[in-house]
């Protein structure tokens, strides 16, 4: 029997904290009650990282360039997180410090992952057109 999958830890206030990744992922994909605020913020953080990489791949394939790509990423990323937290999970934004606290959770690291992925895919897929457009 694996002790890792059935481990229950106690957080600072003494309430039970689930440490099973499978349980957390299942709760993230269904409407759930989030007793541990940090656990919900962790879900937002990691979902945003995955979402940033996916958007970077899409932007690189499309190919989007410049300021438009940056603004679209910021708008879509913040909008999706806000709609997920407020409409899907029905969390009280005031319990987390307001909408701004929810929206900014993990934004900068997601933005960095998005940029790296976007640059790699765009350059890799469109290198010939980039070089052909360069003046000689």
C-alpha positions as CSV (number, residue, x, y, z in Angstrom):
1,X,0.0,0.0,0.0
2,X,1.4,3.3,-1.0
3,X,1.6,5.8,1.8
4,X,1.9,8.7,-0.6
5,X,-1.5,8.4,-2.2
6,X,-3.3,8.1,1.1
7,X,-1.4,10.7,3.1
8,X,-3.4,13.3,5.0
9,X,-1.4,16.2,6.4
10,X,-2.5,18.9,8.8
11,X,-2.1,22.5,7.9
12,X,-1.5,25.4,10.2
13,X,-5.1,25.6,11.5
14,X,-5.3,21.9,12.1
15,X,-7.8,21.0,9.4
16,X,-7.1,18.0,7.2
17,X,-5.3,18.8,3.9
18,X,-5.4,16.3,1.1
19,X,-2.1,15.6,-0.5
20,X,-3.2,13.3,-3.3
21,X,-2.6,14.8,-6.7
22,X,-5.4,12.6,-8.2
23,X,-7.9,14.0,-5.7
24,X,-6.9,17.6,-6.3
25,X,-7.1,17.2,-10.1
26,X,-10.5,15.6,-9.8
27,X,-11.7,18.5,-7.6
28,X,-10.3,21.0,-10.1
29,X,-12.3,19.5,-12.9
30,X,-15.6,19.4,-11.0
31,X,-17.4,22.0,-9.0
32,X,-16.0,21.6,-5.5
33,X,-15.8,23.2,-2.1
34,X,-12.3,24.5,-1.5
35,X,-11.7,24.6,2.3
36,X,-8.0,25.2,1.8
37,X,-7.4,28.4,0.0
38,X,-3.8,27.6,-0.8
39,X,-4.8,24.4,-2.5
40,X,-7.2,26.3,-4.8
41,X,-4.5,28.9,-5.6
42,X,-2.1,26.0,-6.4
43,X,-4.7,24.6,-8.9
44,X,-5.0,28.0,-10.5
45,X,-1.2,28.4,-10.6
46,X,-0.5,25.1,-12.3
47,X,-3.5,25.2,-14.7
48,X,-2.3,28.6,-15.8
49,X,1.2,27.2,-16.5
50,X,-0.2,24.5,-18.7
51,X,-2.6,27.0,-20.4
52,X,0.3,29.4,-21.1
53,X,2.3,26.7,-22.8
54,X,-0.7,25.6,-24.9
55,X,-1.3,29.2,-26.0
56,X,2.3,29.6,-26.8
57,X,2.1,26.5,-29.1
58,X,-1.1,27.9,-30.7
59,X,0.4,31.3,-31.2
60,X,3.5,29.8,-32.8
61,X,1.5,27.7,-35.2
62,X,-1.0,30.4,-36.2
63,X,1.5,32.6,-36.5
64,X,0.7,35.5,-34.4
65,X,3.3,38.3,-34.0
66,X,4.0,41.3,-31.8
67,X,1.9,43.2,-29.4
68,X,-1.4,41.6,-30.6
69,X,-0.1,38.2,-29.4
70,X,0.9,39.6,-26.0
71,X,-2.4,41.4,-25.4
72,X,-4.4,38.4,-26.5
73,X,-2.5,36.1,-24.1
74,X,-3.0,38.5,-21.2
75,X,-6.7,38.9,-21.9
76,X,-7.5,35.3,-22.5
77,X,-5.3,34.0,-19.6
78,X,-6.8,36.4,-17.1
79,X,-10.4,36.0,-18.4
80,X,-10.2,32.2,-18.3
81,X,-8.9,32.2,-14.7
82,X,-11.5,34.6,-13.6
83,X,-14.4,32.8,-15.3
84,X,-13.1,29.4,-13.9
85,X,-12.8,30.7,-10.4
86,X,-16.0,32.7,-10.2
87,X,-18.4,30.9,-12.5
88,X,-17.2,27.3,-12.5
89,X,-15.9,26.9,-9.0
90,X,-18.2,29.5,-7.4
91,X,-15.5,30.8,-5.1
92,X,-16.0,34.0,-3.2
93,X,-13.4,36.4,-4.7
94,X,-13.4,38.4,-1.5
95,X,-12.2,35.4,0.5
96,X,-9.1,35.3,-1.7
97,X,-8.4,39.1,-1.5
98,X,-10.5,40.2,-4.4
99,X,-10.6,39.4,-8.1
100,X,-7.1,40.9,-8.7
101,X,-5.5,38.3,-6.3
102,X,-7.1,35.5,-8.2
103,X,-6.2,36.8,-11.6
104,X,-2.6,37.6,-10.9
105,X,-1.9,34.1,-9.3
106,X,0.9,32.6,-11.4
107,X,0.6,35.2,-14.2
108,X,4.3,36.1,-14.6
109,X,5.6,32.5,-14.6
110,X,2.8,31.6,-17.1
111,X,3.8,34.5,-19.2
112,X,7.4,33.4,-19.3
113,X,6.5,29.9,-20.3
114,X,4.2,31.3,-22.9
115,X,6.9,33.5,-24.4
116,X,9.5,30.8,-24.5
117,X,7.0,28.3,-26.1
118,X,5.7,30.9,-28.6
119,X,9.2,31.9,-29.7
120,X,10.4,28.3,-30.1
121,X,7.4,27.2,-32.1
122,X,7.2,30.4,-34.2
123,X,10.9,30.3,-35.1
124,X,10.9,26.5,-35.7
125,X,7.9,26.5,-38.0
126,X,8.3,29.8,-39.8
127,X,12.1,30.1,-40.0
128,X,12.1,30.1,-43.8
129,X,9.6,32.9,-44.1
130,X,11.5,34.9,-41.5
131,X,14.8,34.6,-43.4
132,X,13.1,35.3,-46.7
133,X,11.7,38.6,-45.4
134,X,15.1,39.8,-44.1
135,X,16.7,42.4,-46.4
136,X,20.0,41.2,-47.8
